[in-house]
C-alpha cells in the first residue's frame, strides 16, 4: 500500500492503475514469441472465457493455471476442462467442499483422466508463515489423490522447505 500511495496520483484509482498494468493481446503475442525464441515455456492465467480462448486457441499454452478467484466459477471450470490441457488449480480462500466442486467441474468438462494439480494457496500478500496452512497439502493429497503443491506468497524460504 505504501508503494501505491507514493507512486499513484490522488486522482487515479487502483482500478485505473491496474488497467495500465494489463498487457494487451498483442503484447501477449509478443511475449509468447520471445519465450519461444529463448526456450522458455510460456504460461499465463486466464481470468474469464475470452482470455481462456485466446491463451489456449491462439497462443497454445500447454497448461492452464486457474487463479483462486475462479475457484467457484463452475461454468468457467467446465470450459477449462473442455480445452483438454493439464490444469493447475489454486485454492485460495476456498473450502474443501469448494475444491471438490471445482475438481468435479473440471472433470465434467475434460473427463476423469484430466491432469489436475491442486495448489494450497493463502490469499495474503505476503502470506504470514503462521497462516500458510501447509497441512492442507496433506488433506488435498489424501482426499483427491492428485498431485499437490504450494502457491507460496510468503517471504523467505520457510514455507517451501
VMD Tcl script that builds the backbone (N, CA, C; Angstrom):
set m [mol new atoms 483]
animate dup $m
set s [atomselect $m all]
$s set {name element resname resid chain x y z} {
  {N N UNK 1 A 0.829 -1.189 0.000}
  {CA C UNK 1 A 0.000 0.000 0.000}
  {C C UNK 1 A 0.869 1.247 0.000}
  {N N UNK 2 A 1.967 1.238 0.742}
  {CA C UNK 2 A 2.840 2.409 0.766}
  {C C UNK 2 A 3.329 2.753 -0.635}
  {N N UNK 3 A 3.682 1.729 -1.417}
  {CA C UNK 3 A 4.131 1.969 -2.785}
  {C C UNK 3 A 3.034 2.656 -3.587}
  {N N UNK 4 A 1.809 2.125 -3.489}
  {CA C UNK 4 A 0.693 2.706 -4.239}
  {C C UNK 4 A 0.459 4.156 -3.845}
  {N N UNK 5 A 0.476 4.419 -2.546}
  {CA C UNK 5 A 0.247 5.791 -2.085}
  {C C UNK 5 A 1.337 6.733 -2.579}
  {N N UNK 6 A 2.553 6.237 -2.618}
  {CA C UNK 6 A 3.696 7.064 -3.003}
  {C C UNK 6 A 3.751 7.320 -4.507}
  {N N UNK 7 A 3.332 6.335 -5.303}
  {CA C UNK 7 A 3.529 6.404 -6.749}
  {C C UNK 7 A 2.254 6.546 -7.570}
  {N N UNK 8 A 1.120 6.697 -6.934}
  {CA C UNK 8 A -0.143 6.831 -7.656}
  {C C UNK 8 A -0.713 8.222 -7.416}
  {N N UNK 9 A -0.990 8.945 -8.495}
  {CA C UNK 9 A -1.613 10.262 -8.305}
  {C C UNK 9 A -2.940 10.118 -7.564}
  {N N UNK 10 A -3.279 11.113 -6.748}
  {CA C UNK 10 A -4.518 11.054 -5.970}
  {C C UNK 10 A -5.747 10.891 -6.849}
  {N N UNK 11 A -5.694 11.416 -8.052}
  {CA C UNK 11 A -6.856 11.355 -8.940}
  {C C UNK 11 A -7.007 9.986 -9.608}
  {N N UNK 12 A -6.023 9.107 -9.445}
  {CA C UNK 12 A -6.057 7.809 -10.123}
  {C C UNK 12 A -6.489 6.712 -9.144}
  {N N UNK 13 A -7.513 5.964 -9.509}
  {CA C UNK 13 A -7.980 4.872 -8.656}
  {C C UNK 13 A -7.083 3.650 -8.856}
  {N N UNK 14 A -7.202 2.710 -7.952}
  {CA C UNK 14 A -6.442 1.459 -8.104}
  {C C UNK 14 A -6.884 0.723 -9.363}
  {N N UNK 15 A -8.163 0.810 -9.686}
  {CA C UNK 15 A -8.657 0.182 -10.909}
  {C C UNK 15 A -7.974 0.792 -12.130}
  {N N UNK 16 A -7.903 2.123 -12.173}
  {CA C UNK 16 A -7.234 2.789 -13.297}
  {C C UNK 16 A -5.769 2.392 -13.366}
  {N N UNK 17 A -5.116 2.301 -12.213}
  {CA C UNK 17 A -3.715 1.883 -12.175}
  {C C UNK 17 A -3.564 0.458 -12.693}
  {N N UNK 18 A -4.443 -0.440 -12.250}
  {CA C UNK 18 A -4.331 -1.830 -12.683}
  {C C UNK 18 A -4.567 -1.974 -14.183}
  {N N UNK 19 A -5.449 -1.170 -14.752}
  {CA C UNK 19 A -5.685 -1.222 -16.202}
  {C C UNK 19 A -4.423 -0.842 -16.971}
  {N N UNK 20 A -3.652 0.097 -16.437}
  {CA C UNK 20 A -2.401 0.497 -17.084}
  {C C UNK 20 A -1.379 -0.637 -17.080}
  {N N UNK 21 A -1.478 -1.504 -16.080}
  {CA C UNK 21 A -0.505 -2.578 -15.926}
  {C C UNK 21 A -0.878 -3.833 -16.714}
  {N N UNK 22 A -2.079 -3.886 -17.267}
  {CA C UNK 22 A -2.529 -5.048 -18.038}
  {C C UNK 22 A -1.859 -5.072 -19.401}
  {N N UNK 23 A -1.526 -6.279 -19.846}
  {CA C UNK 23 A -0.963 -6.441 -21.182}
  {C C UNK 23 A -2.083 -6.584 -22.202}
  {N N UNK 24 A -1.877 -6.025 -23.368}
  {CA C UNK 24 A -2.823 -6.212 -24.472}
  {C C UNK 24 A -2.581 -7.592 -25.084}
  {N N UNK 25 A -3.520 -8.056 -25.896}
  {CA C UNK 25 A -3.316 -9.333 -26.577}
  {C C UNK 25 A -2.100 -9.271 -27.490}
  {N N UNK 26 A -1.858 -8.136 -28.134}
  {CA C UNK 26 A -0.657 -8.001 -28.961}
  {C C UNK 26 A 0.605 -8.146 -28.119}
  {N N UNK 27 A 0.594 -7.575 -26.920}
  {CA C UNK 27 A 1.759 -7.716 -26.034}
  {C C UNK 27 A 1.924 -9.159 -25.570}
  {N N UNK 28 A 0.815 -9.864 -25.340}
  {CA C UNK 28 A 0.894 -11.287 -25.013}
  {C C UNK 28 A 1.503 -12.072 -26.175}
  {N N UNK 29 A 1.088 -11.764 -27.392}
  {CA C UNK 29 A 1.644 -12.445 -28.569}
  {C C UNK 29 A 3.151 -12.225 -28.650}
  {N N UNK 30 A 3.565 -10.988 -28.432}
  {CA C UNK 30 A 4.986 -10.647 -28.478}
  {C C UNK 30 A 5.760 -11.390 -27.382}
  {N N UNK 31 A 5.200 -11.447 -26.200}
  {CA C UNK 31 A 5.840 -12.153 -25.091}
  {C C UNK 31 A 5.954 -13.644 -25.384}
  {N N UNK 32 A 4.905 -14.225 -25.949}
  {CA C UNK 32 A 4.925 -15.651 -26.309}
  {C C UNK 32 A 5.997 -15.925 -27.354}
  {N N UNK 33 A 6.108 -15.073 -28.368}
  {CA C UNK 33 A 7.149 -15.241 -29.390}
  {C C UNK 33 A 8.536 -15.174 -28.772}
  {N N UNK 34 A 8.729 -14.237 -27.853}
  {CA C UNK 34 A 10.025 -14.115 -27.192}
  {C C UNK 34 A 10.333 -15.374 -26.374}
  {N N UNK 35 A 9.357 -15.871 -25.632}
  {CA C UNK 35 A 9.551 -17.098 -24.853}
  {C C UNK 35 A 9.929 -18.261 -25.762}
  {N N UNK 36 A 9.234 -18.390 -26.883}
  {CA C UNK 36 A 9.555 -19.449 -27.841}
  {C C UNK 36 A 10.988 -19.304 -28.341}
  {N N UNK 37 A 11.387 -18.080 -28.626}
  {CA C UNK 37 A 12.727 -17.800 -29.164}
  {C C UNK 37 A 13.833 -18.201 -28.188}
  {N N UNK 38 A 13.628 -17.937 -26.897}
  {CA C UNK 38 A 14.684 -18.206 -25.913}
  {C C UNK 38 A 14.483 -19.528 -25.166}
  {N N UNK 39 A 13.458 -20.293 -25.534}
  {CA C UNK 39 A 13.269 -21.614 -24.948}
  {C C UNK 39 A 12.612 -21.638 -23.580}
  {N N UNK 40 A 11.764 -20.661 -23.313}
  {CA C UNK 40 A 11.014 -20.616 -22.056}
  {C C UNK 40 A 9.570 -21.027 -22.339}
  {N N UNK 41 A 9.037 -21.925 -21.509}
  {CA C UNK 41 A 7.632 -22.310 -21.672}
  {C C UNK 41 A 6.745 -21.160 -21.202}
  {N N UNK 42 A 5.894 -20.683 -22.075}
  {CA C UNK 42 A 5.005 -19.563 -21.760}
  {C C UNK 42 A 3.746 -20.071 -21.077}
  {N N UNK 43 A 3.411 -19.477 -19.948}
  {CA C UNK 43 A 2.169 -19.772 -19.239}
  {C C UNK 43 A 1.529 -18.468 -18.803}
  {N N UNK 44 A 0.230 -18.465 -18.724}
  {CA C UNK 44 A -0.499 -17.313 -18.216}
  {C C UNK 44 A -1.820 -17.809 -17.643}
  {N N UNK 45 A -2.377 -17.055 -16.724}
  {CA C UNK 45 A -3.621 -17.427 -16.057}
  {C C UNK 45 A -4.801 -16.704 -16.692}
  {N N UNK 46 A -5.744 -17.438 -17.294}
  {CA C UNK 46 A -6.928 -16.766 -17.843}
  {C C UNK 46 A -7.839 -16.286 -16.720}
  {N N UNK 47 A -8.550 -15.196 -16.985}
  {CA C UNK 47 A -9.463 -14.669 -15.970}
  {C C UNK 47 A -10.894 -14.607 -16.483}
  {N N UNK 48 A -11.193 -15.432 -17.435}
  {CA C UNK 48 A -12.540 -15.483 -17.991}
  {C C UNK 48 A -12.519 -16.234 -19.309}
  {N N UNK 49 A -13.685 -16.381 -19.911}
  {CA C UNK 49 A -13.818 -17.171 -21.136}
  {C C UNK 49 A -12.998 -16.601 -22.289}
  {N N UNK 50 A -13.037 -15.289 -22.470}
  {CA C UNK 50 A -12.326 -14.678 -23.597}
  {C C UNK 50 A -10.823 -14.923 -23.498}
  {N N UNK 51 A -10.248 -14.678 -22.332}
  {CA C UNK 51 A -8.803 -14.878 -22.204}
  {C C UNK 51 A -8.450 -16.366 -22.231}
  {N N UNK 52 A -9.329 -17.237 -21.747}
  {CA C UNK 52 A -9.108 -18.680 -21.859}
  {C C UNK 52 A -8.996 -19.079 -23.322}
  {N N UNK 53 A -9.950 -18.646 -24.127}
  {CA C UNK 53 A -9.931 -18.988 -25.552}
  {C C UNK 53 A -8.704 -18.409 -26.242}
  {N N UNK 54 A -8.344 -17.185 -25.922}
  {CA C UNK 54 A -7.163 -16.562 -26.518}
  {C C UNK 54 A -5.899 -17.340 -26.155}
  {N N UNK 55 A -5.715 -17.633 -24.879}
  {CA C UNK 55 A -4.490 -18.296 -24.434}
  {C C UNK 55 A -4.359 -19.712 -24.982}
  {N N UNK 56 A -5.464 -20.446 -25.033}
  {CA C UNK 56 A -5.403 -21.835 -25.492}
  {C C UNK 56 A -5.484 -21.926 -27.011}
  {N N UNK 57 A -6.471 -21.280 -27.603}
  {CA C UNK 57 A -6.714 -21.446 -29.033}
  {C C UNK 57 A -5.716 -20.685 -29.896}
  {N N UNK 58 A -5.280 -19.521 -29.434}
  {CA C UNK 58 A -4.347 -18.738 -30.242}
  {C C UNK 58 A -2.894 -18.915 -29.813}
  {N N UNK 59 A -2.622 -18.830 -28.513}
  {CA C UNK 59 A -1.235 -18.924 -28.053}
  {C C UNK 59 A -0.820 -20.350 -27.718}
  {N N UNK 60 A -1.762 -21.270 -27.694}
  {CA C UNK 60 A -1.483 -22.691 -27.500}
  {C C UNK 60 A -0.713 -22.970 -26.207}
  {N N UNK 61 A -1.149 -22.352 -25.092}
  {CA C UNK 61 A -0.473 -22.634 -23.827}
  {C C UNK 61 A -0.652 -24.114 -23.489}
  {N N UNK 62 A 0.405 -24.753 -22.957}
  {CA C UNK 62 A 0.345 -26.195 -22.711}
  {C C UNK 62 A -0.348 -26.578 -21.411}
  {N N UNK 63 A -0.436 -25.641 -20.485}
  {CA C UNK 63 A -1.023 -25.881 -19.168}
  {C C UNK 63 A -1.910 -24.686 -18.829}
  {N N UNK 64 A -3.045 -24.956 -18.211}
  {CA C UNK 64 A -3.935 -23.866 -17.802}
  {C C UNK 64 A -3.860 -23.726 -16.288}
  {N N UNK 65 A -3.440 -22.565 -15.818}
  {CA C UNK 65 A -3.371 -22.259 -14.381}
  {C C UNK 65 A -4.630 -21.482 -14.017}
  {N N UNK 66 A -5.385 -22.020 -13.074}
  {CA C UNK 66 A -6.611 -21.370 -12.623}
  {C C UNK 66 A -6.309 -20.599 -11.343}
  {N N UNK 67 A -6.545 -19.311 -11.364}
  {CA C UNK 67 A -6.354 -18.488 -10.178}
  {C C UNK 67 A -7.455 -18.730 -9.161}
  {N N UNK 68 A -7.150 -18.433 -7.922}
  {CA C UNK 68 A -8.113 -18.647 -6.832}
  {C C UNK 68 A -9.430 -17.916 -7.050}
  {N N UNK 69 A -9.389 -16.795 -7.749}
  {CA C UNK 69 A -10.625 -16.028 -7.963}
  {C C UNK 69 A -11.625 -16.772 -8.841}
  {N N UNK 70 A -11.175 -17.786 -9.562}
  {CA C UNK 70 A -12.067 -18.553 -10.449}
  {C C UNK 70 A -12.489 -19.886 -9.835}
  {N N UNK 71 A -12.091 -20.160 -8.589}
  {CA C UNK 71 A -12.349 -21.456 -7.958}
  {C C UNK 71 A -13.829 -21.828 -7.943}
  {N N UNK 72 A -14.700 -20.860 -7.788}
  {CA C UNK 72 A -16.142 -21.135 -7.704}
  {C C UNK 72 A -16.899 -20.836 -8.991}
  {N N UNK 73 A -16.200 -20.570 -10.052}
  {CA C UNK 73 A -16.828 -20.241 -11.342}
  {C C UNK 73 A -17.001 -21.552 -12.125}
  {N N UNK 74 A -18.049 -22.276 -11.800}
  {CA C UNK 74 A -18.248 -23.643 -12.283}
  {C C UNK 74 A -18.319 -23.718 -13.810}
  {N N UNK 75 A -19.067 -22.839 -14.459}
  {CA C UNK 75 A -19.160 -22.880 -15.926}
  {C C UNK 75 A -17.799 -22.628 -16.568}
  {N N UNK 76 A -17.032 -21.724 -15.992}
  {CA C UNK 76 A -15.686 -21.455 -16.496}
  {C C UNK 76 A -14.800 -22.692 -16.330}
  {N N UNK 77 A -14.866 -23.343 -15.173}
  {CA C UNK 77 A -14.047 -24.531 -14.933}
  {C C UNK 77 A -14.418 -25.661 -15.891}
  {N N UNK 78 A -15.695 -25.813 -16.190}
  {CA C UNK 78 A -16.103 -26.817 -17.180}
  {C C UNK 78 A -15.515 -26.484 -18.547}
  {N N UNK 79 A -15.510 -25.207 -18.916}
  {CA C UNK 79 A -14.917 -24.778 -20.190}
  {C C UNK 79 A -13.416 -25.037 -20.196}
  {N N UNK 80 A -12.755 -24.816 -19.072}
  {CA C UNK 80 A -11.324 -25.116 -18.962}
  {C C UNK 80 A -11.099 -26.605 -19.209}
  {N N UNK 81 A -11.889 -27.449 -18.568}
  {CA C UNK 81 A -11.760 -28.887 -18.758}
  {C C UNK 81 A -11.912 -29.299 -20.211}
  {N N UNK 82 A -12.838 -28.654 -20.924}
  {CA C UNK 82 A -13.072 -28.978 -22.336}
  {C C UNK 82 A -11.873 -28.652 -23.221}
  {N N UNK 83 A -10.974 -27.799 -22.741}
  {CA C UNK 83 A -9.767 -27.471 -23.516}
  {C C UNK 83 A -8.764 -28.621 -23.493}
  {N N UNK 84 A -8.996 -29.598 -22.613}
  {CA C UNK 84 A -8.201 -30.825 -22.562}
  {C C UNK 84 A -6.698 -30.559 -22.417}
  {N N UNK 85 A -6.364 -29.665 -21.507}
  {CA C UNK 85 A -4.969 -29.368 -21.166}
  {C C UNK 85 A -4.785 -29.652 -19.680}
  {N N UNK 86 A -3.570 -30.015 -19.272}
  {CA C UNK 86 A -3.329 -30.135 -17.830}
  {C C UNK 86 A -3.700 -28.834 -17.121}
  {N N UNK 87 A -4.200 -28.961 -15.893}
  {CA C UNK 87 A -4.691 -27.813 -15.132}
  {C C UNK 87 A -3.955 -27.719 -13.798}
  {N N UNK 88 A -3.579 -26.498 -13.439}
  {CA C UNK 88 A -3.082 -26.184 -12.101}
  {C C UNK 88 A -4.164 -25.336 -11.445}
  {N N UNK 89 A -4.683 -25.810 -10.316}
  {CA C UNK 89 A -5.822 -25.177 -9.649}
  {C C UNK 89 A -5.398 -24.565 -8.318}
  {N N UNK 90 A -5.425 -23.243 -8.221}
  {CA C UNK 90 A -5.158 -22.561 -6.949}
  {C C UNK 90 A -6.424 -22.546 -6.107}
  {N N UNK 91 A -6.256 -22.654 -4.798}
  {CA C UNK 91 A -7.403 -22.843 -3.912}
  {C C UNK 91 A -7.557 -21.755 -2.852}
  {N N UNK 92 A -6.956 -20.599 -3.047}
  {CA C UNK 92 A -7.017 -19.533 -2.048}
  {C C UNK 92 A -8.444 -19.187 -1.664}
  {N N UNK 93 A -8.687 -19.083 -0.378}
  {CA C UNK 93 A -9.983 -18.735 0.217}
  {C C UNK 93 A -11.055 -19.802 0.009}
  {N N UNK 94 A -10.697 -20.941 -0.577}
  {CA C UNK 94 A -11.683 -21.984 -0.834}
  {C C UNK 94 A -11.776 -22.994 0.293}
  {N N UNK 95 A -12.965 -23.538 0.474}
  {CA C UNK 95 A -13.172 -24.632 1.425}
  {C C UNK 95 A -12.887 -25.948 0.709}
  {N N UNK 96 A -12.768 -27.020 1.480}
  {CA C UNK 96 A -12.552 -28.334 0.884}
  {C C UNK 96 A -13.713 -28.693 -0.046}
  {N N UNK 97 A -14.933 -28.362 0.347}
  {CA C UNK 97 A -16.106 -28.630 -0.495}
  {C C UNK 97 A -16.024 -27.849 -1.810}
  {N N UNK 98 A -15.579 -26.607 -1.750}
  {CA C UNK 98 A -15.444 -25.806 -2.977}
  {C C UNK 98 A -14.370 -26.383 -3.895}
  {N N UNK 99 A -13.306 -26.912 -3.319}
  {CA C UNK 99 A -12.269 -27.555 -4.134}
  {C C UNK 99 A -12.843 -28.810 -4.786}
  {N N UNK 100 A -13.626 -29.591 -4.036}
  {CA C UNK 100 A -14.324 -30.756 -4.613}
  {C C UNK 100 A -15.169 -30.334 -5.813}
  {N N UNK 101 A -15.975 -29.302 -5.637}
  {CA C UNK 101 A -16.844 -28.830 -6.719}
  {C C UNK 101 A -16.025 -28.381 -7.925}
  {N N UNK 102 A -14.907 -27.719 -7.682}
  {CA C UNK 102 A -14.052 -27.247 -8.776}
  {C C UNK 102 A -13.440 -28.422 -9.531}
  {N N UNK 103 A -12.908 -29.397 -8.807}
  {CA C UNK 103 A -12.317 -30.581 -9.451}
  {C C UNK 103 A -13.386 -31.317 -10.252}
  {N N UNK 104 A -14.567 -31.474 -9.692}
  {CA C UNK 104 A -15.653 -32.147 -10.411}
  {C C UNK 104 A -16.044 -31.387 -11.676}
  {N N UNK 105 A -16.078 -30.062 -11.610}
  {CA C UNK 105 A -16.412 -29.255 -12.792}
  {C C UNK 105 A -15.347 -29.426 -13.872}
  {N N UNK 106 A -14.083 -29.414 -13.487}
  {CA C UNK 106 A -13.005 -29.625 -14.464}
  {C C UNK 106 A -13.148 -30.992 -15.126}
  {N N UNK 107 A -13.460 -32.006 -14.327}
  {CA C UNK 107 A -13.603 -33.365 -14.867}
  {C C UNK 107 A -14.854 -33.506 -15.732}
  {N N UNK 108 A -15.921 -32.793 -15.384}
  {CA C UNK 108 A -17.107 -32.824 -16.253}
  {C C UNK 108 A -16.743 -32.306 -17.638}
  {N N UNK 109 A -15.920 -31.297 -17.674}
  {CA C UNK 109 A -15.511 -30.739 -18.956}
  {C C UNK 109 A -14.493 -31.589 -19.679}
  {N N UNK 110 A -13.508 -32.115 -18.947}
  {CA C UNK 110 A -12.378 -32.778 -19.593}
  {C C UNK 110 A -12.245 -34.258 -19.352}
  {N N UNK 111 A -13.120 -34.843 -18.577}
  {CA C UNK 111 A -13.047 -36.278 -18.322}
  {C C UNK 111 A -12.318 -36.598 -17.028}
  {N N UNK 112 A -12.508 -37.836 -16.565}
  {CA C UNK 112 A -11.954 -38.227 -15.268}
  {C C UNK 112 A -10.436 -38.319 -15.272}
  {N N UNK 113 A -9.820 -38.418 -16.450}
  {CA C UNK 113 A -8.362 -38.529 -16.533}
  {C C UNK 113 A -7.671 -37.196 -16.800}
  {N N UNK 114 A -8.416 -36.096 -16.772}
  {CA C UNK 114 A -7.819 -34.780 -16.973}
  {C C UNK 114 A -6.738 -34.555 -15.917}
  {N N UNK 115 A -5.496 -34.250 -16.331}
  {CA C UNK 115 A -4.435 -33.999 -15.343}
  {C C UNK 115 A -4.701 -32.702 -14.575}
  {N N UNK 116 A -4.848 -32.830 -13.260}
  {CA C UNK 116 A -5.115 -31.682 -12.387}
  {C C UNK 116 A -4.097 -31.693 -11.252}
  {N N UNK 117 A -3.484 -30.556 -11.005}
  {CA C UNK 117 A -2.624 -30.350 -9.838}
  {C C UNK 117 A -3.302 -29.309 -8.959}
  {N N UNK 118 A -3.412 -29.604 -7.674}
  {CA C UNK 118 A -4.071 -28.700 -6.730}
  {C C UNK 118 A -3.006 -27.975 -5.912}
  {N N UNK 119 A -3.108 -26.654 -5.865}
  {CA C UNK 119 A -2.175 -25.853 -5.076}
  {C C UNK 119 A -2.851 -25.298 -3.829}
  {N N UNK 120 A -2.254 -25.550 -2.674}
  {CA C UNK 120 A -2.663 -24.862 -1.448}
  {C C UNK 120 A -2.226 -23.411 -1.604}
  {N N UNK 121 A -3.136 -22.506 -1.370}
  {CA C UNK 121 A -2.847 -21.087 -1.563}
  {C C UNK 121 A -3.448 -20.288 -0.418}
  {N N UNK 122 A -2.639 -19.442 0.178}
  {CA C UNK 122 A -3.123 -18.495 1.176}
  {C C UNK 122 A -3.172 -17.135 0.504}
  {N N UNK 123 A -4.347 -16.596 0.373}
  {CA C UNK 123 A -4.547 -15.358 -0.389}
  {C C UNK 123 A -4.239 -14.124 0.449}
  {N N UNK 124 A -2.993 -14.032 0.872}
  {CA C UNK 124 A -2.475 -12.835 1.532}
  {C C UNK 124 A -1.123 -12.532 0.905}
  {N N UNK 125 A -0.796 -11.270 0.770}
  {CA C UNK 125 A 0.411 -10.860 0.061}
  {C C UNK 125 A 1.170 -9.814 0.860}
  {N N UNK 126 A 2.266 -10.191 1.500}
  {CA C UNK 126 A 2.781 -11.557 1.654}
  {C C UNK 126 A 1.968 -12.335 2.692}
  {N N UNK 127 A 2.022 -13.644 2.572}
  {CA C UNK 127 A 1.292 -14.512 3.499}
  {C C UNK 127 A 2.154 -14.767 4.733}
  {N N UNK 128 A 1.625 -14.479 5.927}
  {CA C UNK 128 A 2.384 -14.762 7.150}
  {C C UNK 128 A 2.594 -16.274 7.299}
  {N N UNK 129 A 3.790 -16.708 7.703}
  {CA C UNK 129 A 4.071 -18.146 7.823}
  {C C UNK 129 A 3.059 -18.896 8.684}
  {N N UNK 130 A 2.551 -18.276 9.742}
  {CA C UNK 130 A 1.614 -18.966 10.626}
  {C C UNK 130 A 0.207 -19.088 10.034}
  {N N UNK 131 A -0.015 -18.512 8.857}
  {CA C UNK 131 A -1.318 -18.621 8.196}
  {C C UNK 131 A -1.244 -19.398 6.875}
  {N N UNK 132 A -0.110 -20.035 6.609}
  {CA C UNK 132 A 0.089 -20.736 5.335}
  {C C UNK 132 A -0.716 -22.035 5.225}
  {N N UNK 133 A -1.091 -22.634 6.352}
  {CA C UNK 133 A -1.879 -23.868 6.366}
  {C C UNK 133 A -1.266 -24.942 5.468}
  {N N UNK 134 A 0.002 -25.214 5.703}
  {CA C UNK 134 A 0.733 -26.216 4.923}
  {C C UNK 134 A 0.080 -27.596 5.043}
  {N N UNK 135 A -0.542 -27.890 6.178}
  {CA C UNK 135 A -1.187 -29.195 6.363}
  {C C UNK 135 A -2.316 -29.439 5.369}
  {N N UNK 136 A -2.839 -28.387 4.768}
  {CA C UNK 136 A -3.881 -28.573 3.746}
  {C C UNK 136 A -3.352 -29.399 2.580}
  {N N UNK 137 A -2.052 -29.328 2.335}
  {CA C UNK 137 A -1.458 -30.115 1.245}
  {C C UNK 137 A -1.683 -31.601 1.501}
  {N N UNK 138 A -1.478 -32.047 2.741}
  {CA C UNK 138 A -1.715 -33.456 3.090}
  {C C UNK 138 A -3.185 -33.817 2.893}
  {N N UNK 139 A -4.063 -32.916 3.296}
  {CA C UNK 139 A -5.503 -33.162 3.135}
  {C C UNK 139 A -5.865 -33.288 1.662}
  {N N UNK 140 A -5.342 -32.390 0.829}
  {CA C UNK 140 A -5.620 -32.459 -0.612}
  {C C UNK 140 A -5.105 -33.773 -1.199}
  {N N UNK 141 A -3.902 -34.166 -0.815}
  {CA C UNK 141 A -3.307 -35.392 -1.338}
  {C C UNK 141 A -4.155 -36.605 -0.964}
  {N N UNK 142 A -4.550 -36.676 0.300}
  {CA C UNK 142 A -5.354 -37.805 0.783}
  {C C UNK 142 A -6.750 -37.807 0.164}
  {N N UNK 143 A -7.359 -36.641 0.053}
  {CA C UNK 143 A -8.738 -36.529 -0.419}
  {C C UNK 143 A -8.865 -36.759 -1.918}
  {N N UNK 144 A -7.972 -36.147 -2.690}
  {CA C UNK 144 A -8.140 -36.145 -4.147}
  {C C UNK 144 A -7.232 -37.131 -4.877}
  {N N UNK 145 A -6.158 -37.558 -4.223}
  {CA C UNK 145 A -5.197 -38.468 -4.865}
  {C C UNK 145 A -4.701 -37.895 -6.197}
  {N N UNK 146 A -4.415 -36.600 -6.155}
  {CA C UNK 146 A -3.890 -35.865 -7.303}
  {C C UNK 146 A -2.580 -35.208 -6.886}
  {N N UNK 147 A -1.749 -34.817 -7.850}
  {CA C UNK 147 A -0.555 -34.046 -7.484}
  {C C UNK 147 A -0.967 -32.759 -6.767}
  {N N UNK 148 A -0.187 -32.382 -5.774}
  {CA C UNK 148 A -0.466 -31.178 -4.997}
  {C C UNK 148 A 0.802 -30.336 -4.883}
  {N N UNK 149 A 0.617 -29.074 -4.531}
  {CA C UNK 149 A 1.753 -28.185 -4.348}
  {C C UNK 149 A 1.344 -26.976 -3.539}
  {N N UNK 150 A 2.244 -25.997 -3.499}
  {CA C UNK 150 A 2.043 -24.790 -2.714}
  {C C UNK 150 A 2.183 -23.569 -3.601}
  {N N UNK 151 A 1.189 -22.729 -3.594}
  {CA C UNK 151 A 1.277 -21.418 -4.220}
  {C C UNK 151 A 1.738 -20.484 -3.108}
  {N N UNK 152 A 3.019 -20.234 -3.062}
  {CA C UNK 152 A 3.664 -19.598 -1.912}
  {C C UNK 152 A 3.783 -18.095 -2.095}
  {N N UNK 153 A 3.057 -17.350 -1.283}
  {CA C UNK 153 A 3.134 -15.891 -1.311}
  {C C UNK 153 A 3.830 -15.352 -0.071}
  {N N UNK 154 A 4.562 -16.218 0.628}
  {CA C UNK 154 A 5.246 -15.780 1.841}
  {C C UNK 154 A 6.615 -15.208 1.493}
  {N N UNK 155 A 7.192 -14.524 2.454}
  {CA C UNK 155 A 8.554 -14.032 2.304}
  {C C UNK 155 A 9.503 -15.122 2.795}
  {N N UNK 156 A 10.642 -15.263 2.156}
  {CA C UNK 156 A 11.616 -16.254 2.597}
  {C C UNK 156 A 11.336 -17.631 2.031}
  {N N UNK 157 A 12.079 -18.608 2.554}
  {CA C UNK 157 A 12.015 -19.980 2.042}
  {C C UNK 157 A 11.310 -20.954 2.978}
  {N N UNK 158 A 10.976 -20.520 4.178}
  {CA C UNK 158 A 10.489 -21.431 5.204}
  {C C UNK 158 A 9.282 -22.254 4.761}
  {N N UNK 159 A 8.297 -21.648 4.176}
  {CA C UNK 159 A 7.074 -22.372 3.794}
  {C C UNK 159 A 7.366 -23.430 2.738}
  {N N UNK 160 A 8.221 -23.111 1.794}
  {CA C UNK 160 A 8.535 -24.051 0.718}
  {C C UNK 160 A 9.356 -25.233 1.221}
  {N N UNK 161 A 10.164 -24.996 2.224}
  {CA C UNK 161 A 11.014 -26.065 2.761}
  {C C UNK 161 A 10.199 -26.932 3.690}
}
mol reanalyze $m
mol bondsrecalc $m
mol representation Tube
mol addrep $m
